[in-house]
Amino acid sequence: MTRATATNNKWRRRSRQEWETVFARFAASGLGIEPFCAREGLSESSFRRWRSLLGEPSTQPAAPAMEATGFVDAGTLKLGGTGRLELRLDLGDGVILHLSRG
């Protein structure tokens, strides 16, 4: 299969299916965006735009699914208490909220 020249190919409109084929070739090429686009005669801005529209395949493993817990009753606190209070919430994805009093 012959590809169009860089000038001709760069400004040609492509369908969604054609862009999916381009991204399949990109994934198989092992190249970065700049060298791949130069080799294929593609505009980097169009490549990046279509990649964001179609969704980039994740290169990271999927996060484990978390079970929905709903409301968790943590009990009550005495009003006006002066003791030390520490609350640590693990929000997932490496985010931890740590609140302390006292």
Phi and psi restraints in degrees (range 20) as a CNS / XPLOR table:
assign (resid 1 and name C) (resid 2 and name N)
       (resid 2 and name CA) (resid 2 and name C) 1.0 -95.9 20.0 2
assign (resid 2 and name N) (resid 2 and name CA)
       (resid 2 and name C) (resid 3 and name N) 1.0 141.4 20.0 2
assign (resid 2 and name C) (resid 3 and name N)
       (resid 3 and name CA) (resid 3 and name C) 1.0 -97.7 20.0 2
assign (resid 3 and name N) (resid 3 and name CA)
       (resid 3 and name C) (resid 4 and name N) 1.0 152.4 20.0 2
assign (resid 3 and name C) (resid 4 and name N)
       (resid 4 and name CA) (resid 4 and name C) 1.0 -65.9 20.0 2
assign (resid 4 and name N) (resid 4 and name CA)
       (resid 4 and name C) (resid 5 and name N) 1.0 159.9 20.0 2
assign (resid 4 and name C) (resid 5 and name N)
       (resid 5 and name CA) (resid 5 and name C) 1.0 -63.8 20.0 2
assign (resid 5 and name N) (resid 5 and name CA)
       (resid 5 and name C) (resid 6 and name N) 1.0 159.9 20.0 2
assign (resid 5 and name C) (resid 6 and name N)
       (resid 6 and name CA) (resid 6 and name C) 1.0 -55.7 20.0 2
assign (resid 6 and name N) (resid 6 and name CA)
       (resid 6 and name C) (resid 7 and name N) 1.0 -43.4 20.0 2
assign (resid 6 and name C) (resid 7 and name N)
       (resid 7 and name CA) (resid 7 and name C) 1.0 -64.6 20.0 2
assign (resid 7 and name N) (resid 7 and name CA)
       (resid 7 and name C) (resid 8 and name N) 1.0 -45.5 20.0 2
assign (resid 7 and name C) (resid 8 and name N)
       (resid 8 and name CA) (resid 8 and name C) 1.0 -69.5 20.0 2
assign (resid 8 and name N) (resid 8 and name CA)
       (resid 8 and name C) (resid 9 and name N) 1.0 -41.1 20.0 2
assign (resid 8 and name C) (resid 9 and name N)
       (resid 9 and name CA) (resid 9 and name C) 1.0 -73.0 20.0 2
assign (resid 9 and name N) (resid 9 and name CA)
       (resid 9 and name C) (resid 10 and name N) 1.0 -34.0 20.0 2
assign (resid 9 and name C) (resid 10 and name N)
       (resid 10 and name CA) (resid 10 and name C) 1.0 -64.1 20.0 2
assign (resid 10 and name N) (resid 10 and name CA)
       (resid 10 and name C) (resid 11 and name N) 1.0 -34.8 20.0 2
assign (resid 10 and name C) (resid 11 and name N)
       (resid 11 and name CA) (resid 11 and name C) 1.0 -105.7 20.0 2
assign (resid 11 and name N) (resid 11 and name CA)
       (resid 11 and name C) (resid 12 and name N) 1.0 10.0 20.0 2
assign (resid 11 and name C) (resid 12 and name N)
       (resid 12 and name CA) (resid 12 and name C) 1.0 -81.1 20.0 2
assign (resid 12 and name N) (resid 12 and name CA)
       (resid 12 and name C) (resid 13 and name N) 1.0 136.7 20.0 2
assign (resid 12 and name C) (resid 13 and name N)
       (resid 13 and name CA) (resid 13 and name C) 1.0 -73.4 20.0 2
assign (resid 13 and name N) (resid 13 and name CA)
       (resid 13 and name C) (resid 14 and name N) 1.0 139.2 20.0 2
assign (resid 13 and name C) (resid 14 and name N)
       (resid 14 and name CA) (resid 14 and name C) 1.0 -122.5 20.0 2
assign (resid 14 and name N) (resid 14 and name CA)
       (resid 14 and name C) (resid 15 and name N) 1.0 147.0 20.0 2
assign (resid 14 and name C) (resid 15 and name N)
       (resid 15 and name CA) (resid 15 and name C) 1.0 -79.5 20.0 2
assign (resid 15 and name N) (resid 15 and name CA)
       (resid 15 and name C) (resid 16 and name N) 1.0 169.3 20.0 2
assign (resid 15 and name C) (resid 16 and name N)
       (resid 16 and name CA) (resid 16 and name C) 1.0 -57.5 20.0 2
assign (resid 16 and name N) (resid 16 and name CA)
       (resid 16 and name C) (resid 17 and name N) 1.0 -43.3 20.0 2
assign (resid 16 and name C) (resid 17 and name N)
       (resid 17 and name CA) (resid 17 and name C) 1.0 -63.7 20.0 2
assign (resid 17 and name N) (resid 17 and name CA)
       (resid 17 and name C) (resid 18 and name N) 1.0 -39.3 20.0 2
assign (resid 17 and name C) (resid 18 and name N)
       (resid 18 and name CA) (resid 18 and name C) 1.0 -64.1 20.0 2
assign (resid 18 and name N) (resid 18 and name CA)
       (resid 18 and name C) (resid 19 and name N) 1.0 -40.1 20.0 2
assign (resid 18 and name C) (resid 19 and name N)
       (resid 19 and name CA) (resid 19 and name C) 1.0 -65.7 20.0 2
assign (resid 19 and name N) (resid 19 and name CA)
       (resid 19 and name C) (resid 20 and name N) 1.0 -37.3 20.0 2
assign (resid 19 and name C) (resid 20 and name N)
       (resid 20 and name CA) (resid 20 and name C) 1.0 -61.9 20.0 2
assign (resid 20 and name N) (resid 20 and name CA)
       (resid 20 and name C) (resid 21 and name N) 1.0 -38.2 20.0 2
assign (resid 20 and name C) (resid 21 and name N)
       (resid 21 and name CA) (resid 21 and name C) 1.0 -66.0 20.0 2
assign (resid 21 and name N) (resid 21 and name CA)
       (resid 21 and name C) (resid 22 and name N) 1.0 -40.9 20.0 2
assign (resid 21 and name C) (resid 22 and name N)
       (resid 22 and name CA) (resid 22 and name C) 1.0 -59.3 20.0 2
assign (resid 22 and name N) (resid 22 and name CA)
       (resid 22 and name C) (resid 23 and name N) 1.0 -44.6 20.0 2
assign (resid 22 and name C) (resid 23 and name N)
       (resid 23 and name CA) (resid 23 and name C) 1.0 -69.4 20.0 2
assign (resid 23 and name N) (resid 23 and name CA)
       (resid 23 and name C) (resid 24 and name N) 1.0 -30.3 20.0 2
assign (resid 23 and name C) (resid 24 and name N)
       (resid 24 and name CA) (resid 24 and name C) 1.0 -66.3 20.0 2
assign (resid 24 and name N) (resid 24 and name CA)
       (resid 24 and name C) (resid 25 and name N) 1.0 -42.4 20.0 2
assign (resid 24 and name C) (resid 25 and name N)
       (resid 25 and name CA) (resid 25 and name C) 1.0 -64.6 20.0 2
assign (resid 25 and name N) (resid 25 and name CA)
       (resid 25 and name C) (resid 26 and name N) 1.0 -39.0 20.0 2
assign (resid 25 and name C) (resid 26 and name N)
       (resid 26 and name CA) (resid 26 and name C) 1.0 -61.6 20.0 2
assign (resid 26 and name N) (resid 26 and name CA)
       (resid 26 and name C) (resid 27 and name N) 1.0 -46.4 20.0 2
assign (resid 26 and name C) (resid 27 and name N)
       (resid 27 and name CA) (resid 27 and name C) 1.0 -61.5 20.0 2
assign (resid 27 and name N) (resid 27 and name CA)
       (resid 27 and name C) (resid 28 and name N) 1.0 -38.3 20.0 2
assign (resid 27 and name C) (resid 28 and name N)
       (resid 28 and name CA) (resid 28 and name C) 1.0 -77.9 20.0 2
assign (resid 28 and name N) (resid 28 and name CA)
       (resid 28 and name C) (resid 29 and name N) 1.0 -20.0 20.0 2
assign (resid 28 and name C) (resid 29 and name N)
       (resid 29 and name CA) (resid 29 and name C) 1.0 -74.1 20.0 2
assign (resid 29 and name N) (resid 29 and name CA)
       (resid 29 and name C) (resid 30 and name N) 1.0 -31.0 20.0 2
assign (resid 29 and name C) (resid 30 and name N)
       (resid 30 and name CA) (resid 30 and name C) 1.0 74.7 20.0 2
assign (resid 30 and name N) (resid 30 and name CA)
       (resid 30 and name C) (resid 31 and name N) 1.0 7.9 20.0 2
assign (resid 30 and name C) (resid 31 and name N)
       (resid 31 and name CA) (resid 31 and name C) 1.0 -92.4 20.0 2
assign (resid 31 and name N) (resid 31 and name CA)
       (resid 31 and name C) (resid 32 and name N) 1.0 161.8 20.0 2
assign (resid 31 and name C) (resid 32 and name N)
       (resid 32 and name CA) (resid 32 and name C) 1.0 -78.1 20.0 2
assign (resid 32 and name N) (resid 32 and name CA)
       (resid 32 and name C) (resid 33 and name N) 1.0 173.4 20.0 2
assign (resid 32 and name C) (resid 33 and name N)
       (resid 33 and name CA) (resid 33 and name C) 1.0 -62.3 20.0 2
assign (resid 33 and name N) (resid 33 and name CA)
       (resid 33 and name C) (resid 34 and name N) 1.0 -47.9 20.0 2
assign (resid 33 and name C) (resid 34 and name N)
       (resid 34 and name CA) (resid 34 and name C) 1.0 -60.3 20.0 2
assign (resid 34 and name N) (resid 34 and name CA)
       (resid 34 and name C) (resid 35 and name N) 1.0 -52.2 20.0 2
assign (resid 34 and name C) (resid 35 and name N)
       (resid 35 and name CA) (resid 35 and name C) 1.0 -66.2 20.0 2
assign (resid 35 and name N) (resid 35 and name CA)
       (resid 35 and name C) (resid 36 and name N) 1.0 -34.6 20.0 2
assign (resid 35 and name C) (resid 36 and name N)
       (resid 36 and name CA) (resid 36 and name C) 1.0 -64.7 20.0 2
assign (resid 36 and name N) (resid 36 and name CA)
       (resid 36 and name C) (resid 37 and name N) 1.0 -47.4 20.0 2
assign (resid 36 and name C) (resid 37 and name N)
       (resid 37 and name CA) (resid 37 and name C) 1.0 -63.2 20.0 2
assign (resid 37 and name N) (resid 37 and name CA)
       (resid 37 and name C) (resid 38 and name N) 1.0 -38.6 20.0 2
assign (resid 37 and name C) (resid 38 and name N)
       (resid 38 and name CA) (resid 38 and name C) 1.0 -63.7 20.0 2
assign (resid 38 and name N) (resid 38 and name CA)
       (resid 38 and name C) (resid 39 and name N) 1.0 -43.5 20.0 2
assign (resid 38 and name C) (resid 39 and name N)
       (resid 39 and name CA) (resid 39 and name C) 1.0 -64.3 20.0 2
assign (resid 39 and name N) (resid 39 and name CA)
       (resid 39 and name C) (resid 40 and name N) 1.0 -39.9 20.0 2
assign (resid 39 and name C) (resid 40 and name N)
       (resid 40 and name CA) (resid 40 and name C) 1.0 -87.3 20.0 2
assign (resid 40 and name N) (resid 40 and name CA)
       (resid 40 and name C) (resid 41 and name N) 1.0 -10.2 20.0 2
assign (resid 40 and name C) (resid 41 and name N)
       (resid 41 and name CA) (resid 41 and name C) 1.0 71.8 20.0 2
assign (resid 41 and name N) (resid 41 and name CA)
       (resid 41 and name C) (resid 42 and name N) 1.0 38.0 20.0 2
assign (resid 41 and name C) (resid 42 and name N)
       (resid 42 and name CA) (resid 42 and name C) 1.0 -106.5 20.0 2
assign (resid 42 and name N) (resid 42 and name CA)
       (resid 42 and name C) (resid 43 and name N) 1.0 151.8 20.0 2
assign (resid 42 and name C) (resid 43 and name N)
       (resid 43 and name CA) (resid 43 and name C) 1.0 -76.7 20.0 2
assign (resid 43 and name N) (resid 43 and name CA)
       (resid 43 and name C) (resid 44 and name N) 1.0 127.3 20.0 2
assign (resid 43 and name C) (resid 44 and name N)
       (resid 44 and name CA) (resid 44 and name C) 1.0 -61.6 20.0 2
assign (resid 44 and name N) (resid 44 and name CA)
       (resid 44 and name C) (resid 45 and name N) 1.0 -37.6 20.0 2
assign (resid 44 and name C) (resid 45 and name N)
       (resid 45 and name CA) (resid 45 and name C) 1.0 -65.7 20.0 2
assign (resid 45 and name N) (resid 45 and name CA)
       (resid 45 and name C) (resid 46 and name N) 1.0 -39.9 20.0 2
assign (resid 45 and name C) (resid 46 and name N)
       (resid 46 and name CA) (resid 46 and name C) 1.0 -66.4 20.0 2
assign (resid 46 and name N) (resid 46 and name CA)
       (resid 46 and name C) (resid 47 and name N) 1.0 -40.9 20.0 2
assign (resid 46 and name C) (resid 47 and name N)
       (resid 47 and name CA) (resid 47 and name C) 1.0 -58.3 20.0 2
assign (resid 47 and name N) (resid 47 and name CA)
       (resid 47 and name C) (resid 48 and name N) 1.0 -49.6 20.0 2
assign (resid 47 and name C) (resid 48 and name N)
       (resid 48 and name CA) (resid 48 and name C) 1.0 -65.3 20.0 2
assign (resid 48 and name N) (resid 48 and name CA)
       (resid 48 and name C) (resid 49 and name N) 1.0 -40.0 20.0 2
assign (resid 48 and name C) (resid 49 and name N)
       (resid 49 and name CA) (resid 49 and name C) 1.0 -62.7 20.0 2
assign (resid 49 and name N) (resid 49 and name CA)
       (resid 49 and name C) (resid 50 and name N) 1.0 -49.2 20.0 2
assign (resid 49 and name C) (resid 50 and name N)
       (resid 50 and name CA) (resid 50 and name C) 1.0 -66.7 20.0 2
assign (resid 50 and name N) (resid 50 and name CA)
       (resid 50 and name C) (resid 51 and name N) 1.0 -33.9 20.0 2
assign (resid 50 and name C) (resid 51 and name N)
       (resid 51 and name CA) (resid 51 and name C) 1.0 -64.2 20.0 2
assign (resid 51 and name N) (resid 51 and name CA)
       (resid 51 and name C) (resid 52 and name N) 1.0 -39.6 20.0 2
assign (resid 51 and name C) (resid 52 and name N)
       (resid 52 and name CA) (resid 52 and name C) 1.0 -71.0 20.0 2
assign (resid 52 and name N) (resid 52 and name CA)
       (resid 52 and name C) (resid 53 and name N) 1.0 -34.7 20.0 2
assign (resid 52 and name C) (resid 53 and name N)
       (resid 53 and name CA) (resid 53 and name C) 1.0 -68.7 20.0 2
assign (resid 53 and name N) (resid 53 and name CA)
       (resid 53 and name C) (resid 54 and name N) 1.0 -40.5 20.0 2
assign (resid 53 and name C) (resid 54 and name N)
       (resid 54 and name CA) (resid 54 and name C) 1.0 -85.6 20.0 2
assign (resid 54 and name N) (resid 54 and name CA)
       (resid 54 and name C) (resid 55 and name N) 1.0 -15.5 20.0 2
assign (resid 54 and name C) (resid 55 and name N)
       (resid 55 and name CA) (resid 55 and name C) 1.0 87.6 20.0 2
assign (resid 55 and name N) (resid 55 and name CA)
       (resid 55 and name C) (resid 56 and name N) 1.0 122.6 20.0 2
assign (resid 55 and name C) (resid 56 and name N)
       (resid 56 and name CA) (resid 56 and name C) 1.0 -80.3 20.0 2
assign (resid 56 and name N) (resid 56 and name CA)
       (resid 56 and name C) (resid 57 and name N) 1.0 131.5 20.0 2
assign (resid 56 and name C) (resid 57 and name N)
       (resid 57 and name CA) (resid 57 and name C) 1.0 -60.5 20.0 2
assign (resid 57 and name N) (resid 57 and name CA)
       (resid 57 and name C) (resid 58 and name N) 1.0 136.2 20.0 2
assign (resid 57 and name C) (resid 58 and name N)
       (resid 58 and name CA) (resid 58 and name C) 1.0 -70.0 20.0 2
assign (resid 58 and name N) (resid 58 and name CA)
       (resid 58 and name C) (resid 59 and name N) 1.0 137.1 20.0 2
assign (resid 58 and name C) (resid 59 and name N)
       (resid 59 and name CA) (resid 59 and name C) 1.0 -99.0 20.0 2
assign (resid 59 and name N) (resid 59 and name CA)
       (resid 59 and name C) (resid 60 and name N) 1.0 -4.3 20.0 2
assign (resid 59 and name C) (resid 60 and name N)
       (resid 60 and name CA) (resid 60 and name C) 1.0 -104.8 20.0 2
assign (resid 60 and name N) (resid 60 and name CA)
       (resid 60 and name C) (resid 61 and name N) 1.0 149.7 20.0 2
assign (resid 60 and name C) (resid 61 and name N)
       (resid 61 and name CA) (resid 61 and name C) 1.0 -64.0 20.0 2
assign (resid 61 and name N) (resid 61 and name CA)
       (resid 61 and name C) (resid 62 and name N) 1.0 146.1 20.0 2
assign (resid 61 and name C) (resid 62 and name N)
       (resid 62 and name CA) (resid 62 and name C) 1.0 -64.2 20.0 2
assign (resid 62 and name N) (resid 62 and name CA)
       (resid 62 and name C) (resid 63 and name N) 1.0 142.2 20.0 2
assign (resid 62 and name C) (resid 63 and name N)
       (resid 63 and name CA) (resid 63 and name C) 1.0 -70.2 20.0 2
assign (resid 63 and name N) (resid 63 and name CA)
       (resid 63 and name C) (resid 64 and name N) 1.0 143.8 20.0 2
assign (resid 63 and name C) (resid 64 and name N)
       (resid 64 and name CA) (resid 64 and name C) 1.0 -62.5 20.0 2
assign (resid 64 and name N) (resid 64 and name CA)
       (resid 64 and name C) (resid 65 and name N) 1.0 142.1 20.0 2
assign (resid 64 and name C) (resid 65 and name N)
       (resid 65 and name CA) (resid 65 and name C) 1.0 -66.0 20.0 2
assign (resid 65 and name N) (resid 65 and name CA)
       (resid 65 and name C) (resid 66 and name N) 1.0 136.5 20.0 2
assign (resid 65 and name C) (resid 66 and name N)
       (resid 66 and name CA) (resid 66 and name C) 1.0 -102.1 20.0 2
assign (resid 66 and name N) (resid 66 and name CA)
       (resid 66 and name C) (resid 67 and name N) 1.0 140.0 20.0 2
assign (resid 66 and name C) (resid 67 and name N)
       (resid 67 and name CA) (resid 67 and name C) 1.0 -79.6 20.0 2
assign (resid 67 and name N) (resid 67 and name CA)
       (resid 67 and name C) (resid 68 and name N) 1.0 131.9 20.0 2
assign (resid 67 and name C) (resid 68 and name N)
       (resid 68 and name CA) (resid 68 and name C) 1.0 -66.2 20.0 2
assign (resid 68 and name N) (resid 68 and name CA)
       (resid 68 and name C) (resid 69 and name N) 1.0 133.8 20.0 2
assign (resid 68 and name C) (resid 69 and name N)
       (resid 69 and name CA) (resid 69 and name C) 1.0 -107.2 20.0 2
assign (resid 69 and name N) (resid 69 and name CA)
       (resid 69 and name C) (resid 70 and name N) 1.0 -20.3 20.0 2
assign (resid 69 and name C) (resid 70 and name N)
       (resid 70 and name CA) (resid 70 and name C) 1.0 72.7 20.0 2
assign (resid 70 and name N) (resid 70 and name CA)
       (resid 70 and name C) (resid 71 and name N) 1.0 -151.1 20.0 2
assign (resid 70 and name C) (resid 71 and name N)
       (resid 71 and name CA) (resid 71 and name C) 1.0 -82.2 20.0 2
assign (resid 71 and name N) (resid 71 and name CA)
       (resid 71 and name C) (resid 72 and name N) 1.0 135.2 20.0 2
assign (resid 71 and name C) (resid 72 and name N)
       (resid 72 and name CA) (resid 72 and name C) 1.0 -117.1 20.0 2
assign (resid 72 and name N) (resid 72 and name CA)
       (resid 72 and name C) (resid 73 and name N) 1.0 116.8 20.0 2
assign (resid 72 and name C) (resid 73 and name N)
       (resid 73 and name CA) (resid 73 and name C) 1.0 -78.8 20.0 2
assign (resid 73 and name N) (resid 73 and name CA)
       (resid 73 and name C) (resid 74 and name N) 1.0 115.7 20.0 2
assign (resid 73 and name C) (resid 74 and name N)
       (resid 74 and name CA) (resid 74 and name C) 1.0 -93.7 20.0 2
assign (resid 74 and name N) (resid 74 and name CA)
       (resid 74 and name C) (resid 75 and name N) 1.0 8.7 20.0 2
assign (resid 74 and name C) (resid 75 and name N)
       (resid 75 and name CA) (resid 75 and name C) 1.0 85.7 20.0 2
assign (resid 75 and name N) (resid 75 and name CA)
       (resid 75 and name C) (resid 76 and name N) 1.0 -168.4 20.0 2
assign (resid 75 and name C) (resid 76 and name N)
       (resid 76 and name CA) (resid 76 and name C) 1.0 -119.4 20.0 2
assign (resid 76 and name N) (resid 76 and name CA)
       (resid 76 and name C) (resid 77 and name N) 1.0 157.2 20.0 2
assign (resid 76 and name C) (resid 77 and name N)
       (resid 77 and name CA) (resid 77 and name C) 1.0 -112.7 20.0 2
assign (resid 77 and name N) (resid 77 and name CA)
       (resid 77 and name C) (resid 78 and name N) 1.0 146.6 20.0 2
assign (resid 77 and name C) (resid 78 and name N)
       (resid 78 and name CA) (resid 78 and name C) 1.0 -69.7 20.0 2
assign (resid 78 and name N) (resid 78 and name CA)
       (resid 78 and name C) (resid 79 and name N) 1.0 133.4 20.0 2
assign (resid 78 and name C) (resid 79 and name N)
       (resid 79 and name CA) (resid 79 and name C) 1.0 -69.8 20.0 2
assign (resid 79 and name N) (resid 79 and name CA)
       (resid 79 and name C) (resid 80 and name N) 1.0 140.9 20.0 2
assign (resid 79 and name C) (resid 80 and name N)
       (resid 80 and name CA) (resid 80 and name C) 1.0 74.9 20.0 2
assign (resid 80 and name N) (resid 80 and name CA)
       (resid 80 and name C) (resid 81 and name N) 1.0 8.8 20.0 2
assign (resid 80 and name C) (resid 81 and name N)
       (resid 81 and name CA) (resid 81 and name C) 1.0 -63.7 20.0 2
assign (resid 81 and name N) (resid 81 and name CA)
       (resid 81 and name C) (resid 82 and name N) 1.0 145.6 20.0 2
assign (resid 81 and name C) (resid 82 and name N)
       (resid 82 and name CA) (resid 82 and name C) 1.0 -110.3 20.0 2
assign (resid 82 and name N) (resid 82 and name CA)
       (resid 82 and name C) (resid 83 and name N) 1.0 -0.6 20.0 2
assign (resid 82 and name C) (resid 83 and name N)
       (resid 83 and name CA) (resid 83 and name C) 1.0 -71.5 20.0 2
assign (resid 83 and name N) (resid 83 and name CA)
       (resid 83 and name C) (resid 84 and name N) 1.0 165.8 20.0 2
assign (resid 83 and name C) (resid 84 and name N)
       (resid 84 and name CA) (resid 84 and name C) 1.0 -73.0 20.0 2
assign (resid 84 and name N) (resid 84 and name CA)
       (resid 84 and name C) (resid 85 and name N) 1.0 135.7 20.0 2
assign (resid 84 and name C) (resid 85 and name N)
       (resid 85 and name CA) (resid 85 and name C) 1.0 -126.5 20.0 2
assign (resid 85 and name N) (resid 85 and name CA)
       (resid 85 and name C) (resid 86 and name N) 1.0 129.1 20.0 2
assign (resid 85 and name C) (resid 86 and name N)
       (resid 86 and name CA) (resid 86 and name C) 1.0 -131.7 20.0 2
assign (resid 86 and name N) (resid 86 and name CA)
       (resid 86 and name C) (resid 87 and name N) 1.0 131.2 20.0 2
assign (resid 86 and name C) (resid 87 and name N)
       (resid 87 and name CA) (resid 87 and name C) 1.0 -130.8 20.0 2
assign (resid 87 and name N) (resid 87 and name CA)
       (resid 87 and name C) (resid 88 and name N) 1.0 127.2 20.0 2
assign (resid 87 and name C) (resid 88 and name N)
       (resid 88 and name CA) (resid 88 and name C) 1.0 -127.4 20.0 2
assign (resid 88 and name N) (resid 88 and name CA)
       (resid 88 and name C) (resid 89 and name N) 1.0 120.7 20.0 2
assign (resid 88 and name C) (resid 89 and name N)
       (resid 89 and name CA) (resid 89 and name C) 1.0 -115.8 20.0 2
assign (resid 89 and name N) (resid 89 and name CA)
       (resid 89 and name C) (resid 90 and name N) 1.0 124.2 20.0 2
assign (resid 89 and name C) (resid 90 and name N)
       (resid 90 and name CA) (resid 90 and name C) 1.0 -91.9 20.0 2
assign (resid 90 and name N) (resid 90 and name CA)
       (resid 90 and name C) (resid 91 and name N) 1.0 109.4 20.0 2
assign (resid 90 and name C) (resid 91 and name N)
       (resid 91 and name CA) (resid 91 and name C) 1.0 -88.6 20.0 2
assign (resid 91 and name N) (resid 91 and name CA)
       (resid 91 and name C) (resid 92 and name N) 1.0 0.2 20.0 2
assign (resid 91 and name C) (resid 92 and name N)
       (resid 92 and name CA) (resid 92 and name C) 1.0 87.3 20.0 2
assign (resid 92 and name N) (resid 92 and name CA)
       (resid 92 and name C) (resid 93 and name N) 1.0 165.9 20.0 2
assign (resid 92 and name C) (resid 93 and name N)
       (resid 93 and name CA) (resid 93 and name C) 1.0 57.0 20.0 2
assign (resid 93 and name N) (resid 93 and name CA)
       (resid 93 and name C) (resid 94 and name N) 1.0 29.6 20.0 2
assign (resid 93 and name C) (resid 94 and name N)
       (resid 94 and name CA) (resid 94 and name C) 1.0 81.7 20.0 2
assign (resid 94 and name N) (resid 94 and name CA)
       (resid 94 and name C) (resid 95 and name N) 1.0 6.4 20.0 2
assign (resid 94 and name C) (resid 95 and name N)
       (resid 95 and name CA) (resid 95 and name C) 1.0 -98.3 20.0 2
assign (resid 95 and name N) (resid 95 and name CA)
       (resid 95 and name C) (resid 96 and name N) 1.0 124.0 20.0 2
assign (resid 95 and name C) (resid 96 and name N)
       (resid 96 and name CA) (resid 96 and name C) 1.0 -125.4 20.0 2
assign (resid 96 and name N) (resid 96 and name CA)
       (resid 96 and name C) (resid 97 and name N) 1.0 128.4 20.0 2
assign (resid 96 and name C) (resid 97 and name N)
       (resid 97 and name CA) (resid 97 and name C) 1.0 -100.3 20.0 2
assign (resid 97 and name N) (resid 97 and name CA)
       (resid 97 and name C) (resid 98 and name N) 1.0 122.8 20.0 2
assign (resid 97 and name C) (resid 98 and name N)
       (resid 98 and name CA) (resid 98 and name C) 1.0 -122.5 20.0 2
assign (resid 98 and name N) (resid 98 and name CA)
       (resid 98 and name C) (resid 99 and name N) 1.0 115.8 20.0 2
assign (resid 98 and name C) (resid 99 and name N)
       (resid 99 and name CA) (resid 99 and name C) 1.0 -115.9 20.0 2
assign (resid 99 and name N) (resid 99 and name CA)
       (resid 99 and name C) (resid 100 and name N) 1.0 138.4 20.0 2
assign (resid 99 and name C) (resid 100 and name N)
       (resid 100 and name CA) (resid 100 and name C) 1.0 -142.7 20.0 2
assign (resid 100 and name N) (resid 100 and name CA)
       (resid 100 and name C) (resid 101 and name N) 1.0 149.0 20.0 2
assign (resid 100 and name C) (resid 101 and name N)
       (resid 101 and name CA) (resid 101 and name C) 1.0 -132.1 20.0 2
assign (resid 101 and name N) (resid 101 and name CA)
       (resid 101 and name C) (resid 102 and name N) 1.0 136.1 20.0 2
